[in-house]
Amino acid sequence: MVEPRRTLDDALAAVAEHDISAAILDVRLAGAMIAPVASELERRGIPFVFYTGQVDIEALRAQWPGRCVIAKPARDRTIVAAVTRLLQR
């Protein structure tokens, strides 16, 4: 298990340094967009979902079609179900 990362650089380092099975990505980390991390996960074939409080997610859906987007706040069971689906693929 990789612990939460608070900055984009830390998240990118985690992807590079750990064998990750799946990820939950907040759209913004310390004000930075998470797109570089999502791109690297996609390049490596690591499944991920977005977890966001952003109101306008159309740009996110356009850039990452087919990706699950979970709106904050979400129930624990919603997040667990999304990760379970990722791991079953």
Buried (B, 14 or more C-beta within 10 A) or exposed (E): EEEEBEEBBBBBEBBEEEEBEBBBBBBEBEEBEBBBBBEBBEEEEBBBBBBBEBEEBEEBEEEBEEBBBBEEEBEEEBBEBBBEEBEEE
